[in-house]
Amino acid sequence: MRLGVLGPSDGDLVLLAQAAQVLLDEAKVERVIYLGADDALDRVVGAWARELVGMDPRDSLIFDRAAHVCADAEPEEIEAFVAGERARRRLRVFTTVPPPPRRTMELFDGRVAVIVHDKAALDEDDIAGASYLIFGRSDAPILHRVGSRTFIAPGPLAAGAEGGIAVIDDQGGGVTVELLEPDGAVKRKERLDQRVGNAKLRVQ
């Protein structure tokens, strides 16, 4: 999987939308998780969905939208409606970490990653069972190895900040972490080896 993560945006929806677009168009990620403790990404995605379908974009209202648009429509209008709905459904790649005590968990190269806004919300069991701890609350990008665990934070997503965008990728074996510039250029890239008895951190 190739996962994009976004740091907290502090209410800057324009910057958040630009960063989310970079992850899709430039970094080619499969999913995007926003690590802020707010609904900023939901608001951005909601605005995109309304632009695509022109009405209330909720899944439960798709038949209402279809009846409104397609009842007396020409074939070209129906095709445009279907294309818009397909594009709206693709917005499901975006999600936000849940509020504590809930958390998101993923597997990278067969190892557990725990994803939260604030790592202080993690208990001993969370830390003991995870190889990767990915969190949003930090003053700067963090990529730090402690024993068999790696702490990863993209940093805040703000004008003039050092980071805010990261990609975690386990395609091809092993796990690679990339910290990105606002335009999608790779600022830092590290490959994390998790071999039992021979753990290493390699910088590329």
ZAZATOR-840212 format. One line per field, with one value per residue (C-alpha): z, y, x. Coordinates in steps of 0.25 Angstrom, whole numbers, always signed. Layout:
residues N
z: [Z	...] .
y: [Y	...] .
x: [X	...] .
end
This chain:
residues 204
z: [+0	-3	+8	+9	+22	+24	+37	+44	+35	+46	+38	+25	+16	+3	+7	+12	-2	-9	-1	-3	-18	-18	-11	-22	-34	-31	-21	-26	-13	-11	+2	+9	+24	+31	+45	+50	+61	+53	+42	+32	+22	+23	+19	+7	+2	+4	-5	-16	-16	-17	-29	-35	-34	-31	-20	-6	-9	+2	-3	+2	-8	-21	-26	-23	-31	-42	-43	-43	-54	-63	-64	-76	-80	-93	-93	-92	-79	-73	-77	-70	-58	-57	-58	-47	-38	-41	-37	-25	-20	-23	-12	-2	-2	+8	+23	+36	+49	+59	+72	+84	+90	+76	+66	+52	+49	+36	+32	+25	+20	+30	+42	+50	+49	+59	+54	+63	+64	+78	+82	+96	+94	+92	+104	+106	+99	+86	+87	+90	+78	+67	+59	+53	+61	+52	+58	+55	+67	+66	+63	+52	+43	+51	+46	+59	+62	+76	+77	+68	+66	+57	+61	+49	+48	+35	+44	+43	+29	+30	+21	+23	+31	+28	+25	+26	+16	+16	+9	+15	+4	+6	-9	-14	+1	+13	+17	+11	+17	+9	+14	+3	-1	-3	-18	-17	-18	-8	+3	+10	+8	+17	+16	+29	+30	+41	+40	+53	+60	+50	+50	+42	+37	+23	+17	+2] .
y: [+0	+14	+23	+38	+45	+60	+68	+78	+90	+99	+103	+106	+99	+104	+99	+86	+84	+87	+77	+66	+68	+67	+53	+48	+55	+55	+44	+35	+29	+20	+26	+39	+40	+54	+55	+67	+68	+75	+74	+81	+70	+66	+81	+81	+67	+72	+84	+76	+66	+77	+83	+69	+66	+80	+75	+69	+59	+48	+34	+32	+43	+37	+33	+46	+53	+43	+46	+61	+61	+49	+48	+57	+57	+55	+43	+53	+59	+45	+41	+54	+50	+36	+42	+52	+41	+32	+44	+47	+32	+33	+43	+32	+31	+42	+40	+46	+40	+37	+45	+38	+27	+22	+20	+15	+3	-1	-12	-9	-21	-29	-20	-12	+3	+11	+25	+36	+51	+51	+40	+43	+36	+23	+13	+3	-8	+1	+3	-11	-17	-6	-5	+9	+20	+31	+43	+58	+66	+71	+84	+79	+66	+54	+41	+34	+20	+15	+0	-8	+4	+16	+29	+37	+50	+59	+72	+83	+87	+102	+113	+113	+100	+90	+79	+74	+63	+49	+36	+22	+11	-4	-7	-16	-21	-13	+1	+14	+27	+40	+54	+63	+78	+86	+83	+68	+68	+58	+65	+53	+38	+27	+12	+5	-9	-18	-31	-38	-38	-28	-16	-4	+9	+13	+27	+28] .
x: [+0	+4	-2	-2	-2	-5	-2	-11	-15	-19	-32	-25	-34	-27	-14	-20	-27	-14	-6	-17	-17	-2	-3	-13	-7	+8	+11	+0	-4	-16	-21	-20	-21	-22	-16	-23	-32	-43	-52	-44	-42	-57	-60	-50	-55	-70	-67	-61	-72	-82	-75	-75	-90	-96	-105	-105	-94	-98	-98	-112	-117	-111	-125	-131	-119	-121	-136	-134	-123	-126	-141	-142	-127	-120	-110	-98	-104	-106	-92	-87	-95	-89	-75	-78	-83	-71	-62	-70	-68	-53	-53	-54	-39	-39	-41	-38	-32	-44	-44	-37	-38	-41	-29	-26	-18	-11	-2	+11	+19	+12	+15	+5	+4	-4	-9	-14	-14	-7	+3	+0	-13	-6	-5	+5	-2	-3	+12	+16	+8	+12	+25	+21	+14	+9	+3	+0	+2	+17	+24	+32	+34	+39	+45	+51	+55	+54	+58	+49	+39	+39	+31	+26	+20	+18	+19	+9	+3	+4	+10	+25	+25	+36	+27	+12	+12	+18	+16	+18	+20	+22	+22	+33	+36	+41	+35	+39	+36	+36	+35	+30	+31	+17	+19	+21	+36	+43	+50	+55	+54	+57	+56	+52	+57	+50	+58	+58	+71	+77	+69	+75	+71	+76	+76	+74] .
end
